[in-house]
Amino acid sequence: MLTPQRTDTQNAMKTLHRLFLLALLSVFGGSATFALTVLPTDPAFGLYDLGSFGPGSYSITGSGIVGLTPGNDFLMRPDGTPDTAVTSPAYLYFNPDGSFLADGLFGPGGANVKIGALMGTLTNNPVSASDWFQIGYSKLVVLGSTSHIYLAVNDTYYPNDSGSFTAEIRAVETSVPDADSTTLGLLAGALTLLGVIRRPRR
């Protein structure tokens, strides 16, 4: 049977763990999703929210394959290049480097993003191609203030698309030196708690 002193220590450690989690989330500017599956669906009907992130630099990476026609004859990588040679007769011009146009049309990303590529935006209501940037396999995003990062796949026609991309994000640097008083208070409380935890007596 555990002694009361050992139980108090365990409770203190749990509290310490919560304090550190709260402090880290505060540094990141709120809740953060670090990985997300992105389907090739029309962004006009909803975006994929990677999460909310505080000021700092973030590396976003993409992986996976999407298909832009029924079957396996038009498979695209996150950077908008074919995974295998496109054999769909109408889209042979995508070989080997991809294209910013499909059927003579730009997707929502315009001339900034290749057709079939993974793309991102910092607004939940993008109204022009300039709101989008290509992520591809890797993109460094620098935030000057707390912002959500939204994702989508660039295409001109979505109903027959398939597959998915996986986006992952990690902080390259954070705004710890500029953390607000709440963050500093949480960290200080966690450190103080370390000083009051005592080892069980033998």
C-alpha positions in Angstrom: 0.0 0.0 0.0 1.4 3.4 -0.9 2.0 5.9 1.9 0.3 9.3 1.8 3.6 10.9 1.2 4.2 9.0 -2.1 0.6 9.8 -3.2 1.3 13.5 -2.7 4.5 13.3 -4.8 2.6 11.6 -7.6 -0.1 14.2 -7.6 2.5 17.0 -7.6 4.2 15.4 -10.6 0.9 15.2 -12.4 0.3 18.9 -11.7 3.8 19.8 -12.9 3.2 17.9 -16.1 -0.1 19.9 -16.7 1.7 23.2 -16.1 4.4 22.5 -18.6 1.8 21.4 -21.2 -0.2 24.6 -20.7 3.0 26.7 -21.0 4.0 25.1 -24.2 0.6 25.5 -25.7 0.6 29.1 -24.7 3.9 29.6 -26.5 2.4 28.1 -29.6 -0.5 30.5 -29.5 -3.2 28.0 -28.6 -4.2 24.5 -29.8 -2.0 23.0 -32.4 -2.5 20.0 -34.7 0.8 18.6 -35.8 -0.4 16.2 -38.5 -3.4 16.2 -40.8 -4.8 14.2 -43.7 -5.8 16.3 -46.6 -8.2 15.0 -49.2 -8.5 16.5 -52.7 -11.8 18.2 -52.1 -12.9 21.6 -53.3 -11.6 24.3 -50.9 -14.7 26.4 -51.7 -16.7 23.9 -49.5 -14.2 23.8 -46.6 -10.5 24.0 -45.8 -8.4 21.6 -43.8 -7.3 23.4 -40.6 -3.8 22.3 -39.6 -4.1 24.3 -36.4 -3.4 27.6 -34.7 0.2 28.7 -34.2 2.0 31.6 -32.5 4.7 33.8 -34.0 7.7 31.9 -35.3 8.9 29.8 -38.1 7.3 26.5 -39.0 8.3 23.7 -41.4 5.4 22.0 -43.1 6.1 18.8 -45.0 3.8 16.8 -47.4 3.6 13.2 -48.4 1.2 10.9 -50.1 -0.4 10.5 -53.6 -3.6 11.9 -55.0 -5.4 10.8 -58.2 -6.9 13.5 -60.4 -8.9 11.1 -62.7 -10.7 7.8 -62.1 -8.2 5.0 -62.1 -4.5 5.1 -61.8 -3.5 7.0 -64.9 -3.1 10.5 -63.3 -1.3 10.2 -59.9 0.3 13.3 -58.4 2.8 13.9 -55.7 2.6 16.8 -53.1 4.8 19.0 -55.4 2.4 18.7 -58.3 4.6 16.3 -60.4 3.4 12.9 -61.7 4.2 9.9 -59.5 4.3 7.8 -62.6 4.0 8.9 -66.2 0.5 10.3 -66.9 -1.2 8.0 -69.4 -4.6 9.8 -69.5 -4.6 11.0 -73.2 -5.9 14.4 -72.4 -3.2 15.2 -69.8 0.0 13.9 -71.3 1.4 17.5 -71.1 1.8 17.0 -67.4 4.8 14.8 -68.0 7.3 15.1 -66.5 7.2 18.3 -64.5 3.5 18.9 -63.9 1.5 22.0 -65.0 -0.1 25.1 -63.5 -3.0 24.6 -65.9 -5.5 21.8 -66.6 -7.8 22.0 -69.6 -6.6 25.6 -70.0 -7.7 26.5 -66.5 -6.0 27.5 -63.3 -7.0 25.9 -60.0 -7.7 28.1 -56.9 -3.9 28.4 -56.4 -3.6 30.1 -59.8 -0.1 30.5 -61.2 1.4 30.0 -57.7 0.5 26.3 -57.3 0.8 23.4 -59.7 -2.3 21.3 -60.4 -2.5 18.4 -57.9 -0.1 20.0 -55.4 -0.5 20.4 -51.7 -1.1 24.1 -50.9 -1.7 26.3 -47.9 -3.3 29.6 -46.9 -3.4 31.8 -43.8 -7.0 32.9 -44.3 -10.2 30.8 -43.8 -11.8 32.6 -46.7 -9.3 32.8 -49.6 -10.7 35.0 -52.4 -7.8 35.0 -54.9 -4.8 33.0 -56.0 -2.5 35.4 -54.1 -3.9 34.0 -50.8 -2.4 30.6 -51.6 1.2 29.2 -51.5 2.5 25.9 -52.6 3.7 23.5 -49.9 4.7 20.5 -51.9 7.1 18.3 -50.1 8.4 21.1 -47.8 7.6 24.7 -47.0 8.9 27.1 -44.4 6.2 29.4 -43.1 7.0 32.4 -41.0 4.2 33.9 -38.8 4.4 37.4 -37.4 1.4 36.9 -35.3 -0.9 34.0 -34.1 -2.6 32.4 -37.1 -4.3 29.3 -38.4 -2.7 27.5 -41.3 -5.2 26.0 -43.7 -4.5 23.3 -46.4 -6.0 22.0 -49.6 -5.2 20.3 -52.9 -5.1 22.5 -56.1 -7.3 21.2 -59.0 -9.8 22.5 -61.4 -12.3 19.6 -61.0 -12.7 17.7 -57.7 -15.6 15.2 -57.9 -13.5 12.4 -59.5 -10.3 12.9 -57.4 -9.1 10.3 -54.9 -6.2 9.6 -52.5 -4.8 12.0 -49.9 -1.8 13.9 -48.7 -0.5 13.9 -45.1 0.8 17.3 -43.8 3.1 17.5 -40.8 4.3 20.6 -39.1 7.1 21.3 -36.6 8.3 24.5 -35.0 11.7 25.7 -36.2 11.8 28.5 -33.7 9.3 29.9 -31.3 8.7 33.2 -29.5 9.8 32.0 -26.1 11.9 35.2 -25.4 8.7 37.2 -26.0 6.3 34.9 -24.2 3.5 36.8 -22.4 3.2 37.0 -18.6 0.7 34.1 -18.5 3.3 31.8 -20.1 6.1 33.0 -17.8 3.8 32.5 -14.8 3.0 28.9 -15.8 6.7 28.1 -16.2 7.6 29.8 -12.9 4.8 27.8 -11.2 6.1 24.6 -12.6 9.7 25.3 -11.5 8.5 26.3 -8.0 6.6 23.1 -7.7 9.8 21.2 -8.4 11.2 22.7 -5.2 8.4 21.5 -3.0 8.4 17.8 -4.2 10.1 15.6 -1.6 11.4 12.1 -2.1 9.6 9.5 0.0 11.2 8.6 3.3 12.7 5.2 3.5 
